Amino acid sequence: RGQRSGRGTEECDNGDTYTGEWIADVKLGWGRQFIAGTGERFTGTFNQGVREGAGESVCSEMDPETGVFRVLHYSGRFLDGVRHGEGFEKIGVVQTRVVYAFGVREMTKASRILWRSAQNTSSRRLHDTEQLLADKSDASNLLDSHGSQVQNTVRTALQGIRDCEGDPQERAAPLQELVALIDEEHPDFLAMRRAVLEVGGVAHIINLLRDDTDDAAQAAGGEILYLISASVDFTGLAAAIIEANGVTLAVLLLNEDAAAPRIHAAGVLKALCRDADFCRHVVRTGAVTRMVALLRDAGFASDLGKALISKALENLAQHQRSAVAAELGAQVVLGGCGESSPGKIQAERGNIKFLLDSIWRKSN
């Protein structure tokens, strides 16, 4: 069967359902999900098939004190399918600010003391609370230690790339090592991707795109940015690329003859065109014309690439609507897509999604 792209609904045999956006048969974008086994309902954003970004979850759980089921409403951040970051939990009319770390709720010292006080007023209360705080400290230290190890691993790979600058053959090995670290096959790929951003590695990746003497390095640089953009905070990555003067270099990958660099560039644009400042830089490069041209290009036979470009243009239009609408309107006229009368085009310019679908449909 064909791959799902656009909006649609999936109904599973176990009763789970998903209604939302798809790209190349993967849940990617905004959607609603129902988990039949737990009765949980989730509304928010998905990335590579899992919950990531802002979202809301409503489910029932048993009150540990009364044994009665209650409705728990969580609104906050998700990462790799679980709650991660700041959010709010609401039970009835009581709302509490919470912080999660990879699905585990972190409690402040004050909240731990209050929680233990409500559970146990005996003389052991203080001892239990101190033990819980010690356990949390140990867990935090383990996480910090693991994070440092991940960052050191990434730093070593980046240093290997820098040490081989000017020698394409020698640089190929450390480049592939870094790609392997952030590939989904690696058990810690999400942490590795975040570490590239955290240790300032984006500037070194942009330098790879500047090296016109090493096509393999440029291709690897585009792939690395593509993989990272799918998982890390888009505002941080956008700021790092802007600071390294790399927006134009990322956009230039759209001009490559091979499909892979185009797809990588489209993926980066799709992820980062949610950032207003990045969008301004993209428009200044004149990339909108190239993006729409690729969407119309029947020779660019990648459904994934076109889906990513279409979504990138939608995101870009949220911040630079007039620039995107003007280019789309011109392309509709030049490409003979639909009615080409000035009045019709002007009316359609307000509907970015309509024009994107029209151009894409005519290219296939």
C-alpha positions as MATLAB code, in Angstrom:
seq = 'RGQRSGRGTEECDNGDTYTGEWIADVKLGWGRQFIAGTGERFTGTFNQGVREGAGESVCSEMDPETGVFRVLHYSGRFLDGVRHGEGFEKIGVVQTRVVYAFGVREMTKASRILWRSAQNTSSRRLHDTEQLLADKSDASNLLDSHGSQVQNTVRTALQGIRDCEGDPQERAAPLQELVALIDEEHPDFLAMRRAVLEVGGVAHIINLLRDDTDDAAQAAGGEILYLISASVDFTGLAAAIIEANGVTLAVLLLNEDAAAPRIHAAGVLKALCRDADFCRHVVRTGAVTRMVALLRDAGFASDLGKALISKALENLAQHQRSAVAAELGAQVVLGGCGESSPGKIQAERGNIKFLLDSIWRKSN';
ca = [
       0.000    0.000    0.000;
       1.049    3.631   -0.407;
       2.617    5.654    2.364;
       0.379    7.972    4.345;
       1.091   11.695    4.081;
      -1.101   14.614    5.094;
      -3.944   14.317    7.592;
      -5.624   11.034    8.397;
      -6.910    8.592   11.003;
      -5.438    5.274   12.117;
      -7.553    2.714   13.985;
      -5.657   -0.221   15.484;
      -7.011   -3.686   16.285;
      -6.401   -3.122   20.012;
      -8.686   -0.063   19.988;
      -5.961    2.600   19.889;
      -6.655    5.492   17.510;
      -4.675    8.403   16.073;
      -6.001   11.343   14.095;
      -3.543   13.908   12.832;
      -0.658   14.609   10.499;
       1.516   12.052    8.701;
       4.675   12.295    6.613;
       5.902    9.220    4.738;
       3.774    6.869    6.884;
       5.094    8.351   10.155;
       3.132   10.388   12.706;
       4.737   13.814   12.442;
       3.073   17.069   13.451;
      -0.109   17.768   15.380;
      -2.457   14.957   16.317;
      -4.891   13.340   18.765;
      -4.258    9.881   20.230;
      -6.438    7.516   22.275;
      -4.899    4.581   24.169;
      -7.594    1.960   24.679;
      -5.724   -0.009   27.344;
      -5.516    2.922   29.768;
      -8.246    5.217   28.466;
      -5.686    7.997   28.033;
      -6.398   10.789   25.568;
      -3.503   12.876   24.250;
      -3.509   16.007   22.126;
      -0.261   17.563   20.947;
       2.709   17.243   18.623;
       4.447   14.119   17.356;
       7.917   13.632   15.937;
       9.050   10.435   14.207;
       5.968    8.626   15.483;
       6.243    9.545   19.194;
       5.031   12.400   21.364;
       7.433   15.321   21.404;
       6.967   18.981   22.245;
       3.870   20.532   23.795;
       0.893   18.349   24.609;
      -2.003   17.566   26.923;
      -2.816   14.183   28.423;
      -6.009   13.178   30.245;
      -6.140    9.825   31.998;
      -7.487    8.120   35.117;
      -5.351    6.843   37.973;
      -5.935    5.401   41.420;
      -5.608    7.740   44.404;
      -2.979    6.074   46.641;
      -4.799    7.279   49.764;
      -8.425    6.423   48.994;
      -8.090    3.734   46.336;
     -10.627    5.647   44.229;
      -9.901    6.370   40.577;
      -9.552   10.053   39.688;
      -9.010   12.034   36.480;
      -5.519   13.458   36.026;
      -4.974   16.234   33.488;
      -1.350   16.953   32.496;
      -0.347   19.869   30.284;
       3.313   20.357   29.434;
       6.306   19.080   27.508;
       7.023   15.623   26.089;
      10.184   14.037   24.711;
      10.681   10.623   23.107;
       7.092    9.672   23.951;
       7.149   10.519   27.682;
       6.667   13.580   29.878;
       9.861   15.589   30.062;
      10.290   19.152   31.278;
       7.951   21.601   32.963;
       4.197   21.261   33.037;
       1.044   21.380   35.141;
      -1.030   18.587   36.652;
      -4.650   19.182   37.536;
      -6.870   16.949   39.685;
     -10.343   18.417   40.070;
      -9.806   22.122   40.685;
      -6.321   21.716   42.172;
      -3.479   22.527   39.790;
       0.182   21.853   40.585;
       3.338   22.845   38.733;
       5.484   19.768   38.046;
       8.786   18.848   36.438;
       9.433   15.512   34.722;
      12.722   13.940   33.662;
      12.199   11.296   30.950;
       8.824   10.238   32.337;
       9.784   10.390   36.025;
       8.237   13.147   38.097;
      10.758   15.181   40.043;
       9.596   16.618   43.351;
      11.055   19.644   45.104;
      12.284   19.358   48.654;
       9.251   21.243   49.927;
       6.771   19.074   48.036;
       8.471   15.904   49.270;
       8.156   17.030   52.887;
       4.486   17.942   52.437;
       3.791   14.642   50.689;
       5.445   12.595   53.430;
       3.680   14.653   56.084;
       0.325   13.761   54.598;
       1.272   10.070   54.317;
       2.886    9.544   57.685;
       2.850   11.717   60.812;
       4.953    9.304   62.834;
       8.418    9.956   64.162;
       9.878    8.270   61.076;
       8.605   11.056   58.792;
      11.808   13.092   58.847;
      13.984   10.030   58.284;
      11.886    8.890   55.336;
      11.930   12.349   53.783;
      15.689   12.641   54.098;
      16.106    9.197   52.566;
      13.916   10.162   49.628;
      15.924   13.334   49.102;
      19.142   11.309   49.241;
      17.759    8.886   46.658;
      16.827   11.787   44.404;
      20.312   13.240   44.789;
      21.884    9.916   43.857;
      19.638    9.624   40.801;
      20.426   13.198   39.799;
      24.150   12.526   40.118;
      23.812    9.439   37.933;
      21.992   11.457   35.279;
      24.628   14.202   35.443;
      27.404   11.636   35.154;
      25.753    9.987   32.155;
      25.208   13.369   30.511;
      28.886   14.215   30.946;
      29.895   10.904   29.391;
      27.637   11.533   26.399;
      29.027   15.036   25.918;
      32.608   13.772   26.142;
      31.851   11.116   23.521;
      30.465   13.745   21.165;
      33.362   16.118   21.855;
      35.821   13.360   20.958;
      34.074   12.710   17.655;
      33.984   16.426   16.822;
      37.662   16.803   17.731;
      38.501   13.926   15.394;
      36.691   15.733   12.577;
      38.580   18.967   13.276;
      41.938   17.193   13.504;
      41.449   15.775    9.999;
      40.401   19.049    8.393;
      41.928   19.318    4.930;
      42.273   15.546    4.554;
      38.985   14.142    3.200;
      40.101   10.523    3.423;
      41.150   10.768    7.070;
      38.086   12.827    7.989;
      35.641   10.241    6.627;
      36.046    7.902    9.620;
      35.292   10.400   12.443;
      32.446   11.786   10.355;
      30.832    8.376   10.107;
      31.452    7.872   13.821;
      29.455   10.995   14.629;
      26.659   10.008   12.247;
      26.506    6.582   13.925;
      26.265    8.184   17.377;
      23.171   10.202   16.445;
      21.538    7.543   14.281;
      18.336    5.955   15.613;
      20.115    2.591   15.824;
      22.281    3.943   18.657;
      20.687    3.260   22.075;
      21.441    6.796   23.278;
      20.841    8.676   20.025;
      18.543   11.330   21.537;
      21.089   12.274   24.193;
      23.853   12.281   21.573;
      21.851   14.637   19.359;
      21.229   17.025   22.234;
      24.913   16.874   23.150;
      25.970   18.100   19.686;
      23.992   21.267   20.370;
      25.073   21.532   24.016;
      28.830   21.320   23.338;
      28.740   23.878   20.515;
      29.088   21.299   17.760;
      26.696   23.025   15.360;
      29.352   25.563   14.349;
      31.695   22.713   13.366;
      28.934   21.050   11.331;
      28.321   24.320    9.484;
      32.039   24.430    8.668;
      31.609   21.095    6.892;
      29.009   22.701    4.629;
      31.522   25.455    3.802;
      34.108   22.986    2.521;
      33.568   22.980   -1.250;
      36.548   20.636   -1.679;
      34.898   17.701    0.121;
      31.483   16.661   -1.217;
      31.269   13.753    1.241;
      31.815   16.092    4.195;
      29.122   18.457    2.932;
      26.707   15.558    2.533;
      27.509   14.276    6.023;
      27.051   17.768    7.457;
      23.589   17.990    5.917;
      22.658   14.552    7.250;
      23.866   15.444   10.761;
      21.827   18.671   10.818;
      18.799   16.735    9.533;
      19.037   14.101   12.274;
      19.628   16.654   15.019;
      16.758   18.898   13.884;
      14.309   16.014   14.323;
      14.978   15.758   18.059;
      16.450   18.845   19.717;
      14.864   22.132   20.773;
      14.292   23.951   17.484;
      14.844   27.417   18.966;
      18.290   26.470   20.270;
      19.334   24.834   17.019;
      17.998   27.737   14.949;
      19.945   30.224   17.083;
      23.145   28.160   16.762;
      22.871   27.972   12.962;
      22.157   31.707   12.699;
      25.119   32.495   14.963;
      27.373   30.353   12.757;
      26.080   32.145    9.619;
      24.861   28.816    8.369;
      21.305   29.480    7.147;
      22.384   30.104    3.546;
      24.640   27.038    3.591;
      21.797   24.828    4.815;
      19.463   26.227    2.167;
      22.040   25.647   -0.603;
      21.669   21.901   -0.078;
      18.348   22.265   -1.911;
      20.363   22.925   -5.076;
      22.232   19.613   -4.977;
      21.570   17.124   -7.771;
      21.204   14.134   -5.450;
      17.921   13.569   -3.614;
      19.430   12.916   -0.172;
      20.897   16.427    0.425;
      17.602   17.966   -0.743;
      15.661   15.816    1.719;
      18.066   16.711    4.518;
      17.723   20.433    3.774;
      13.937   20.129    3.593;
      13.891   18.342    6.953;
      16.001   21.043    8.584;
      13.774   23.779    7.144;
      10.624   21.952    8.224;
      11.901   21.764   11.815;
      13.456   25.220   12.126;
      10.925   27.320   10.200;
       8.911   27.265   13.410;
      11.375   29.886   14.672;
      10.535   33.463   13.651;
      14.129   34.699   13.453;
      15.208   31.709   11.377;
      12.298   32.365    8.999;
      13.490   35.919    8.406;
      16.922   34.629    7.432;
      15.416   31.995    5.132;
      13.362   34.587    3.256;
      16.449   36.792    2.827;
      18.279   33.933    1.101;
      15.565   33.709   -1.541;
      14.941   30.079   -0.583;
      11.155   30.297   -0.965;
      11.451   30.287   -4.749;
      13.643   27.200   -4.698;
      11.384   25.407   -2.194;
       8.269   25.940   -4.299;
      10.148   24.991   -7.482;
      11.163   21.667   -5.919;
       7.578   21.083   -4.868;
       6.553   21.472   -8.529;
       9.471   19.454   -9.895;
       8.226   16.127  -11.250;
      11.870   15.054  -11.499;
      12.240   15.293   -7.715;
      10.558   11.950   -7.106;
      10.834   11.882   -3.314;
       7.476   11.922   -1.541;
       9.270   12.411    1.772;
      11.244   15.378    0.426;
       8.153   17.044   -1.016;
       6.181   16.392    2.161;
       8.951   18.008    4.218;
       9.165   21.009    1.884;
       5.398   21.445    1.981;
       5.405   21.388    5.771;
       8.396   23.760    5.861;
       6.480   26.243    3.711;
       3.443   25.930    5.970;
       5.613   26.651    9.011;
       7.375   29.493    7.212;
       4.028   31.047    6.332;
       3.182   31.349   10.025;
       5.890   34.026   10.301;
       6.429   35.214    6.698;
       2.996   34.753    5.169;
       3.179   37.476    2.537;
       6.496   36.206    1.127;
       5.262   32.628    0.893;
       1.832   33.552   -0.480;
       3.328   35.812   -3.163;
       5.702   33.097   -4.370;
       3.005   30.426   -4.301;
       0.654   32.650   -6.276;
       3.330   33.259   -8.915;
       4.093   29.560   -9.159;
       0.419   28.720   -9.609;
       0.274   31.066  -12.612;
       3.578   29.877  -14.095;
       2.794   26.226  -13.511;
      -0.754   26.346  -14.790;
      -2.098   24.914  -11.548;
      -5.805   25.548  -11.278;
      -7.374   28.860  -12.235;
      -4.813   31.492  -13.098;
      -6.952   34.610  -13.151;
      -5.568   37.424  -10.955;
      -8.755   37.548   -8.902;
      -8.698   33.823   -8.255;
      -5.025   33.830   -7.322;
      -5.499   36.761   -4.955;
      -8.344   34.948   -3.232;
      -6.314   31.758   -2.917;
      -3.250   33.470   -1.502;
      -4.945   33.471    1.875;
      -5.039   29.671    1.848;
      -1.418   28.486    1.914;
      -2.372   24.836    2.304;
      -4.648   24.973   -0.765;
      -1.867   26.343   -2.942;
       0.663   23.818   -1.658;
      -1.705   20.942   -2.388;
      -2.493   22.381   -5.822;
       1.161   22.664   -6.841;
       2.094   19.250   -5.443;
      -0.859   17.591   -7.178;
       0.174   19.024  -10.547;
       3.762   17.801  -10.081;
       2.718   14.154   -9.732;
];
